[in-house]
């Protein structure tokens, strides 16, 4: 029985890490495409003014918050990546393996941008290209972070409901 539990945990860990790698590859691949195909000056409409494509380089966090603290966001992204790896080795449920893998991959992709893109190490700007009206411009990792956060919240609510039964 213990062997089965150990094998299951390794499957979940491997799955979480695989999801993380897939998220990094998709996010970084779409950023390479965006830099080759889009410009910062022109927006390509997809759904009228609601959704479009436009290249942007973000030194800050969401909505360009904290633009002067890029190095802090680099540290946070690295810390989130390491935390996700640690949790991936402890995960016991499929839903949480998916959430941890998704968050870890998105954090790793953002960490890569922060550490290795211009203007320099730990000062790099995140490549954004999904323009949401006049609100903000994001990327695939941002979508993954949002979806994983909502999924994690639902998993916690469900766990709380099961505990009260």
trRosetta pair geometry for C-beta under 8 A, 3 or more apart (Angstrom, degrees):
i j d omega theta_ij theta_ji phi_ij phi_ji
1 4 5.8 -53 -155 32 35 112
1 5 6.6 33 149 -17 66 105
2 5 5.6 -54 -150 37 35 113
2 6 6.2 35 152 -19 67 106
3 6 5.7 -54 -146 38 31 111
3 7 6.2 32 154 -19 65 107
4 7 5.7 -53 -145 37 30 111
4 8 6.2 33 153 -22 64 106
5 8 5.7 -52 -146 34 30 113
5 9 6.5 31 154 -20 63 104
6 9 5.8 -52 -149 34 31 111
6 10 6.6 30 153 -16 64 105
7 10 5.8 -56 -150 37 32 110
7 11 6.5 36 150 -22 65 104
8 11 5.6 -52 -151 33 33 114
8 12 6.5 31 152 -16 65 105
9 12 5.7 -55 -150 38 33 110
9 13 6.2 34 152 -19 66 106
9 91 7.4 152 -150 78 74 61
9 92 6.6 -29 -104 -104 91 65
10 13 5.5 -50 -142 38 33 113
10 14 6.1 35 157 -18 65 107
11 14 5.8 -56 -146 40 27 110
11 15 6.2 30 154 -21 63 109
12 15 5.6 -53 -145 37 30 114
12 16 6.3 32 155 -20 64 104
12 91 4.9 -138 139 100 123 107
12 92 6.9 137 64 -116 171 15
12 93 7.5 97 -132 60 147 13
12 94 6.6 -123 -114 -91 103 51
12 97 4.3 -129 -168 -83 88 142
13 16 5.8 -53 -149 34 30 110
13 17 6.4 23 156 -13 64 108
13 88 5.2 99 -142 152 72 82
13 89 5.4 44 -122 -104 129 45
13 91 6.4 159 -78 43 62 102
13 97 7.5 -109 -66 -128 25 112
14 17 5.8 -58 -146 41 30 108
14 18 6.1 33 154 -22 66 108
15 18 5.6 -54 -144 36 30 112
15 19 6.4 33 156 -20 64 103
15 94 7.7 -21 97 -136 159 73
15 97 5.1 46 88 153 113 135
15 98 7.6 -42 138 -71 113 61
15 101 6.7 -90 127 -54 66 150
16 19 5.8 -53 -151 34 30 112
16 20 6.5 33 150 -21 63 105
16 84 7.8 -162 163 168 117 91
16 87 8.0 -130 176 105 159 81
16 88 4.0 -166 101 -132 139 101
16 91 5.8 123 -44 16 147 156
16 97 4.3 -116 -63 -165 97 77
16 98 7.4 -117 -102 -62 72 20
16 100 4.9 -8 -147 88 130 106
16 101 3.7 -155 -159 -62 55 98
16 104 7.0 67 163 25 97 140
17 20 5.5 -50 -150 33 35 116
17 21 6.5 35 152 -19 65 102
17 85 7.7 54 -99 -123 96 75
17 88 5.7 99 -56 175 81 152
17 101 6.6 -101 -32 -116 16 101
17 104 7.8 -52 -107 98 48 148
18 21 5.8 -53 -150 35 33 110
18 22 6.4 33 152 -18 65 106
18 101 7.0 -13 63 -145 55 141
19 22 5.7 -56 -149 37 32 112
19 23 6.4 34 153 -20 66 105
19 97 7.5 131 7 144 139 79
19 98 6.2 159 -96 -136 169 52
19 101 2.9 71 70 140 121 138
19 102 5.8 -53 149 -57 124 60
19 104 8.0 94 91 56 93 103
19 105 6.2 -118 126 -25 68 136
20 23 5.8 -54 -149 34 30 111
20 24 6.5 30 153 -18 64 105
20 84 6.9 139 -99 134 135 133
20 88 7.5 -56 -24 -82 137 148
20 101 4.7 -120 -40 -161 76 69
20 102 7.5 -128 -84 -62 59 14
20 104 4.2 -39 -107 96 126 106
20 105 3.6 -174 -149 -63 51 86
20 108 6.3 72 179 11 106 139
21 24 5.7 -53 -150 35 32 112
21 25 6.3 30 154 -18 66 108
21 105 6.7 -98 -10 -108 17 113
22 25 5.8 -56 -146 38 30 110
22 26 6.2 26 158 -15 66 108
22 105 6.8 -34 63 -124 58 158
23 26 6.0 -58 -144 40 28 106
23 27 6.0 23 160 -15 66 112
23 101 7.3 153 -8 145 125 79
23 102 5.9 132 -70 -138 148 52
23 104 7.9 129 51 81 140 63
23 105 2.8 102 62 126 126 142
23 106 5.7 -69 159 -52 138 63
23 108 7.8 110 90 51 107 105
23 109 6.6 -114 129 -26 88 129
23 140 7.7 -174 -163 129 73 110
23 141 6.9 93 167 -106 104 75
23 144 5.5 94 -142 -137 124 167
24 27 6.0 -61 -142 42 25 107
24 28 5.9 12 166 -7 65 114
24 105 5.0 -123 -34 -160 75 87
24 108 5.3 -43 -85 96 120 115
24 109 4.7 -175 -120 -71 65 93
24 112 7.3 93 -149 -8 108 145
25 28 6.3 -59 -136 45 22 101
25 29 5.8 26 161 -22 61 115
26 29 5.7 -58 -141 39 24 113
26 30 6.3 20 162 -15 62 107
26 140 5.7 -123 124 144 99 160
27 30 6.2 -60 -149 37 25 104
27 31 6.5 25 152 -19 62 108
27 105 7.4 154 0 147 128 96
27 106 6.9 132 -60 -116 155 60
27 109 4.1 25 87 -156 145 162
27 139 6.3 77 -153 143 93 116
27 140 4.4 -150 -103 75 72 113
27 141 4.4 48 -125 -50 145 92
27 144 7.4 -76 -68 2 120 137
28 31 5.5 -54 -148 36 35 115
28 32 6.5 40 153 -22 66 100
28 109 5.9 -145 -47 -137 87 103
28 112 6.8 -25 -88 94 122 151
29 32 5.7 -49 -151 31 33 112
29 33 6.5 32 151 -16 63 105
30 33 5.4 -50 -149 39 37 115
30 34 6.2 42 151 -25 67 104
30 129 7.2 -150 146 50 98 136
30 139 6.9 153 97 -165 120 93
30 140 5.2 104 41 -20 149 129
31 34 5.5 -48 -142 34 33 113
31 35 6.4 33 157 -18 64 103
31 113 7.6 -133 -140 -89 167 116
31 127 4.1 104 -149 82 112 139
31 129 7.2 174 -113 -9 55 125
31 139 6.5 10 -77 -143 97 137
32 35 6.1 -56 -151 36 28 108
32 36 6.5 20 153 -12 63 111
33 36 5.9 -68 -151 42 30 107
33 37 5.7 -6 166 5 70 121
34 37 6.4 -72 -129 50 23 91
34 38 5.0 -26 -168 23 68 124
34 53 7.3 -147 -125 -169 95 106
34 55 5.6 148 159 -99 98 90
34 127 6.2 149 78 159 130 118
34 129 3.7 -110 -135 -72 144 157
34 139 7.9 -98 -12 -116 160 101
35 38 7.3 -44 -84 49 14 84
35 55 6.6 105 -99 -129 46 133
35 127 6.4 -59 -56 -140 103 143
38 42 7.6 -149 -166 75 71 86
38 44 6.9 -110 -116 0 98 119
38 53 5.6 -124 -101 146 134 102
38 54 6.3 171 -180 -140 129 23
38 55 4.0 155 108 -39 109 100
38 129 5.7 138 37 -139 162 114
39 42 5.0 50 65 30 111 93
39 54 7.7 -40 80 -149 51 67
39 55 5.7 -118 145 30 8 121
40 54 7.1 73 -141 172 33 87
40 55 5.0 -76 -70 87 59 94
40 56 6.3 105 -126 -91 88 52
40 57 7.6 -42 -95 -1 126 87
42 54 7.0 -158 98 -118 39 91
43 52 4.5 53 174 127 102 147
43 53 7.0 150 -161 72 60 43
43 54 4.2 -36 -103 -67 75 123
43 131 5.6 -65 -135 48 115 167
44 52 5.6 165 79 -172 46 95
44 53 4.3 -13 57 56 105 99
44 54 7.0 173 16 -63 68 66
45 48 6.0 -29 -170 -164 128 9
45 49 6.8 -46 -120 -76 118 37
45 51 7.8 99 -161 86 60 50
45 52 4.6 -54 -106 -100 40 112
46 51 4.8 -51 66 108 110 93
46 52 5.4 173 4 -104 81 42
46 53 6.5 84 -39 -21 110 88
47 50 4.6 -46 103 67 103 109
47 51 4.3 40 37 41 104 101
47 52 7.7 -133 39 -58 58 61
48 51 7.9 66 56 33 60 62
49 52 7.4 -35 -143 -28 33 120
49 133 5.9 55 139 -125 84 69
49 134 7.7 -10 169 -31 110 85
50 132 7.5 -22 169 -158 55 56
50 133 5.6 -19 -135 -68 38 88
51 130 7.2 -23 -159 -173 92 85
51 131 7.0 140 -161 82 41 64
51 132 6.3 -10 -104 -110 70 54
51 133 7.6 -27 -62 -40 43 59
52 131 4.4 -23 70 66 84 115
53 129 5.7 6 -157 164 79 91
53 130 6.9 -31 -105 -103 61 43
53 131 6.4 -171 -88 11 7 100
54 129 6.6 -179 71 -152 33 54
54 131 4.4 41 24 -46 108 134
54 137 6.0 -91 77 -115 98 136
55 127 7.4 -38 -153 -162 84 89
55 128 7.6 128 -163 82 38 57
55 129 5.5 -9 -96 -105 51 89
56 127 7.8 137 78 -162 50 45
56 128 4.4 -25 69 70 99 104
56 129 7.0 -179 22 -77 74 43
56 131 7.9 112 -14 -82 124 92
56 137 4.3 100 22 87 143 150
57 117 7.9 -160 -145 144 112 136
57 118 7.9 -27 -155 81 150 95
57 125 3.9 55 171 125 97 142
57 126 7.3 150 -161 69 53 39
57 127 6.3 -26 -105 -100 68 54
57 128 7.3 -179 -86 22 18 83
58 64 5.9 -128 -144 -94 94 74
58 125 5.7 150 63 -172 32 90
58 126 4.6 -27 63 60 98 93
58 127 7.9 -166 19 -70 84 7
58 128 5.2 53 -17 -15 118 124
58 137 7.5 -171 -55 80 118 96
59 64 7.5 45 54 -145 70 83
59 67 4.8 66 85 -154 108 77
59 68 8.0 50 126 -62 125 24
59 70 4.8 -66 -176 -77 86 120
59 123 7.6 -8 -142 177 104 70
59 125 4.8 -52 -75 -103 64 94
59 126 8.0 175 -80 15 18 75
60 63 7.8 -53 104 87 125 47
60 64 4.4 88 49 -169 131 44
60 65 5.1 173 158 69 128 34
60 66 4.6 142 -147 71 100 63
60 67 4.0 -60 -54 -76 113 57
60 68 8.0 14 -88 7 99 41
60 69 7.4 61 -122 52 77 78
60 70 7.2 -90 -80 -80 40 73
60 73 7.2 149 -162 -38 34 152
61 64 7.7 112 60 -158 44 6
61 65 4.6 -36 61 67 96 96
61 66 5.3 38 5 42 100 116
61 73 5.8 -171 -70 -102 86 130
62 65 6.0 9 70 16 59 113
62 136 6.9 -1 -171 -151 73 163
62 142 7.6 124 -99 -134 94 119
63 135 7.9 -66 -101 164 96 74
63 136 5.3 -86 -90 -93 63 129
64 67 5.6 5 175 -66 87 107
64 136 7.9 -167 -13 -130 81 100
66 69 4.4 -53 177 44 103 113
66 72 7.0 -82 169 65 135 126
66 73 6.9 139 107 -47 129 114
67 70 7.3 0 -176 -52 41 88
69 72 4.1 -14 165 22 104 122
69 73 6.5 109 115 -19 82 88
70 73 5.7 -58 -154 38 38 110
70 74 6.4 45 147 -25 69 102
70 114 6.6 179 174 -143 88 94
70 122 7.3 132 119 146 92 57
70 123 4.9 82 95 -143 136 53
70 124 7.1 174 172 52 129 34
70 125 7.3 -63 -125 -82 137 58
71 74 5.3 -46 -149 30 37 118
71 75 6.6 38 151 -18 64 100
71 122 4.7 41 -122 151 83 105
71 123 6.1 -20 -63 -79 82 69
72 75 5.8 -53 -154 36 34 110
72 76 6.3 32 150 -17 66 107
73 76 5.5 -51 -142 39 36 113
73 77 6.2 39 156 -22 66 104
73 110 7.7 -87 158 156 102 116
73 114 5.9 -151 106 -111 90 141
74 77 5.9 -55 -148 35 28 110
74 78 6.5 25 154 -15 63 106
74 111 6.7 95 -156 -140 60 65
74 114 3.6 -177 -99 149 82 129
74 115 5.8 123 -151 -67 115 68
74 122 4.4 179 91 -146 170 69
74 123 7.5 -53 -36 -54 141 28
74 124 7.3 100 -90 37 117 85
75 78 5.8 -57 -149 38 31 109
75 79 6.2 30 153 -19 66 108
75 122 7.7 37 -45 -147 75 111
76 79 5.6 -54 -144 39 31 112
76 80 6.2 32 156 -20 65 106
77 80 5.7 -52 -145 36 30 111
77 81 6.4 34 153 -21 62 105
77 107 5.3 174 -158 -171 68 76
77 108 7.7 148 166 -88 96 17
77 110 4.5 -134 -127 102 135 101
77 111 3.7 -178 129 -75 113 77
77 114 5.5 146 34 16 147 144
78 81 5.6 -54 -150 34 32 114
78 82 6.4 29 154 -16 66 105
78 111 4.9 117 -71 -134 60 130
78 115 7.5 84 -67 -58 112 124
79 82 5.9 -54 -146 38 31 109
79 83 6.2 34 154 -20 65 108
80 83 5.6 -53 -144 38 30 114
80 84 6.3 34 155 -21 64 105
80 103 7.1 -107 171 156 109 98
80 104 7.5 -169 140 -111 79 50
80 107 3.7 -135 106 -139 115 148
80 111 7.7 -164 57 -52 94 116
81 84 5.8 -54 -150 34 28 111
81 85 6.6 29 152 -19 62 104
81 104 6.0 92 -137 -157 55 72
81 107 4.5 -163 -64 114 71 111
81 108 4.5 103 -119 -78 122 73
81 111 5.3 -49 -27 -13 140 152
82 85 5.7 -53 -152 33 33 112
82 86 6.5 34 151 -19 66 104
83 86 5.7 -53 -150 35 33 112
83 87 6.3 27 154 -13 66 107
84 87 5.8 -57 -145 42 32 108
84 88 6.2 43 152 -31 65 103
84 100 5.4 155 -154 -175 83 79
84 101 7.6 132 176 -93 118 21
84 103 5.5 -167 -101 97 129 92
84 104 2.8 -180 136 -87 149 99
84 107 6.1 161 -10 40 138 137
84 108 7.8 -102 58 -36 140 98
85 88 5.5 -47 -148 26 31 118
85 89 7.1 26 155 -14 60 101
85 104 6.3 124 -51 -141 59 136
86 89 6.3 -63 -164 34 32 106
86 90 6.9 9 148 -3 65 114
87 90 5.6 -72 -149 48 40 104
87 91 6.2 64 152 -56 74 90
87 96 7.9 -109 160 161 113 108
87 100 4.9 -142 107 -133 117 135
87 104 7.9 -158 58 -61 105 121
88 91 5.8 -25 -143 -8 32 119
88 97 7.3 79 -135 -137 71 72
88 100 5.3 175 -78 133 72 131
88 101 6.8 88 -107 -75 114 70
88 104 6.6 -13 -48 -37 123 163
91 96 5.1 -170 -145 107 105 107
91 97 4.7 127 143 -82 151 76
91 100 5.7 -134 -75 19 135 153
92 96 7.3 25 50 56 55 135
93 96 4.6 76 69 16 93 106
93 97 6.9 -157 94 -13 45 87
93 155 7.9 151 104 -160 139 130
94 97 5.5 -54 -148 31 33 115
94 98 6.6 33 155 -19 65 102
95 98 5.9 -56 -157 33 32 110
95 99 6.5 27 150 -14 66 107
95 151 7.1 -156 -174 164 96 107
95 155 5.0 164 132 -105 135 129
96 99 5.4 -51 -142 40 38 112
96 100 5.9 37 159 -18 70 107
96 152 7.8 73 -116 -116 69 81
96 155 6.4 150 -70 168 77 162
97 100 6.0 -55 -140 40 26 108
97 101 6.1 27 158 -18 62 111
98 101 5.9 -58 -146 39 25 110
98 102 6.2 23 158 -18 63 110
98 148 7.8 -159 128 -120 76 91
98 151 7.2 -73 103 141 112 153
99 102 5.9 -59 -147 38 26 109
99 103 6.2 19 160 -12 65 110
99 148 4.9 129 -147 -162 69 91
99 151 5.4 -160 -91 100 104 114
99 152 4.7 116 -154 -73 147 91
99 155 6.8 -99 -33 2 149 149
100 103 6.0 -57 -141 42 27 106
100 104 5.9 27 159 -19 64 113
101 104 5.8 -58 -141 40 25 111
101 105 6.2 24 160 -18 63 109
102 105 6.0 -58 -148 36 26 109
102 106 6.4 21 157 -14 63 108
102 144 5.1 -154 -177 -180 98 103
102 145 7.9 179 139 -81 96 34
102 147 7.0 -87 168 87 152 99
102 148 4.0 -175 98 -81 126 128
102 151 7.9 65 46 46 152 141
103 106 5.9 -57 -146 39 30 108
103 107 6.1 28 157 -17 66 110
103 144 7.6 -176 -81 136 37 97
103 145 6.5 80 -119 -118 70 66
103 148 4.7 -168 -57 130 84 155
103 149 7.7 100 -91 -59 113 69
103 152 7.8 25 -45 -46 134 137
104 107 5.8 -56 -143 40 28 110
104 108 6.1 29 157 -20 64 108
105 108 5.7 -54 -143 37 29 111
105 109 6.3 29 157 -20 64 105
105 141 7.6 -145 119 -120 77 91
105 144 6.8 -66 84 149 104 157
106 109 5.8 -53 -148 35 30 111
106 110 6.5 26 155 -13 64 106
106 141 3.9 137 -146 -161 83 86
106 142 7.6 148 -158 -54 125 22
106 144 4.4 -171 -70 89 125 120
106 145 4.7 -167 135 -58 161 85
106 148 7.2 -152 5 11 138 141
107 110 5.9 -58 -148 41 31 108
107 111 6.1 36 151 -23 66 107
107 145 7.9 104 -55 -93 70 108
108 111 5.4 -51 -144 35 31 115
108 112 6.4 39 153 -24 63 101
109 112 5.6 -49 -153 30 32 115
109 113 6.8 33 149 -17 62 100
109 141 4.7 -153 79 -84 132 137
110 113 5.6 -50 -153 34 38 113
110 114 6.2 34 152 -17 68 107
110 126 5.9 -14 -136 -106 81 125
110 141 5.6 177 -48 138 92 157
111 114 5.6 -57 -145 40 32 110
111 115 5.9 21 161 -12 68 114
112 115 6.1 -61 -136 43 24 103
112 116 5.7 -30 -178 27 64 117
112 117 7.9 74 133 -26 65 95
113 116 7.2 -85 -126 53 12 77
113 117 5.0 -10 -163 -2 60 131
113 124 5.3 -164 152 121 55 122
113 125 7.0 -67 165 104 106 30
113 126 4.4 77 127 -106 155 61
113 127 6.3 -144 -123 4 129 77
114 117 7.4 -3 -57 32 10 98
114 122 6.5 16 150 -138 89 38
114 123 7.7 117 -171 23 67 5
114 124 4.9 164 -153 60 18 97
114 126 7.0 -10 -59 -62 74 85
115 121 6.1 1 -171 -151 60 68
115 122 5.9 10 -115 -71 58 54
115 124 6.2 -33 44 13 18 131
116 121 7.2 11 -91 -106 40 66
116 124 6.0 8 59 -58 31 159
117 124 3.4 108 58 -160 79 121
117 125 5.9 -98 109 49 127 57
117 126 7.7 144 41 -83 152 27
117 127 7.2 -165 -118 -36 161 94
118 124 6.4 88 57 -125 20 77
118 125 6.8 -22 88 22 66 98
119 123 5.5 -48 68 113 86 116
119 124 7.1 -175 30 -100 43 44
119 125 7.2 56 -10 -17 74 100
120 123 4.7 23 66 50 82 117
120 124 7.0 -146 65 -62 26 68
121 124 7.4 -5 -119 -33 18 98
126 139 6.9 -131 159 4 105 139
127 139 6.4 85 98 -84 68 143
128 137 4.2 114 133 123 126 95
128 138 5.4 -69 -144 -130 109 11
128 139 5.1 -118 -117 -42 56 93
128 142 7.7 31 -119 -16 99 139
129 137 6.8 39 -70 178 6 108
129 139 6.2 63 25 -99 78 80
130 137 6.4 150 72 -163 44 62
130 138 5.0 -35 65 69 104 73
130 139 6.2 159 10 -91 103 27
130 140 7.8 118 -22 -54 133 51
130 142 7.7 -147 51 57 125 125
130 143 7.6 25 45 -43 166 115
131 137 4.8 -22 -95 -103 67 90
132 135 4.9 -40 101 56 100 111
132 136 5.7 8 49 60 108 67
132 137 7.2 -178 14 -90 73 36
132 138 6.8 19 -12 9 114 104
138 142 3.8 -92 -173 59 122 158
138 143 7.0 129 124 -41 131 75
139 142 5.3 110 54 3 60 102
139 143 7.6 -117 107 -1 39 89
140 143 5.6 -54 -156 34 39 112
140 144 6.4 39 149 -19 70 105
141 144 5.5 -53 -147 37 35 114
141 145 6.3 40 153 -23 67 102
142 145 5.7 -49 -147 32 31 112
142 146 6.5 30 154 -16 63 105
143 146 5.9 -57 -152 38 31 110
143 147 6.2 25 155 -15 67 110
144 147 5.9 -57 -142 41 29 108
144 148 6.0 26 160 -17 66 111
145 148 6.0 -59 -143 40 25 107
145 149 6.2 26 158 -21 63 109
146 149 5.8 -57 -148 35 27 111
146 150 6.5 24 156 -15 64 106
147 150 5.9 -56 -149 38 30 109
147 151 6.2 29 153 -17 65 110
148 151 5.5 -55 -143 41 32 112
148 152 6.1 37 155 -22 66 106
149 152 5.7 -51 -144 36 29 113
149 153 6.5 31 154 -19 62 104
150 153 5.7 -54 -151 35 31 112
150 154 6.5 30 151 -17 64 105
151 154 5.7 -55 -149 37 32 111
151 155 6.4 35 152 -21 66 104
152 155 5.6 -52 -147 35 32 112
152 156 6.5 32 154 -18 65 103
153 156 5.7 -54 -150 36 32 111
153 157 6.4 33 152 -19 65 104
154 157 5.6 -51 -145 36 34 112
154 158 6.2 35 155 -19 65 106
155 158 5.7 -54 -146 38 30 112
155 159 6.3 33 153 -21 64 105
156 159 5.6 -52 -145 36 32 112
156 160 6.4 34 153 -20 64 105
157 160 5.7 -56 -152 36 31 113
157 161 6.4 33 150 -20 65 105
158 161 5.6 -52 -148 35 33 113
158 162 6.4 31 154 -17 65 105
159 162 5.8 -55 -148 38 32 110
159 163 6.3 34 152 -23 64 107
160 163 5.6 -54 -147 33 31 113
160 164 6.7 24 157 -16 64 106
161 164 6.1 -61 -152 35 30 105
161 165 7.1 39 151 -34 62 101
162 165 5.8 -46 -156 14 38 117
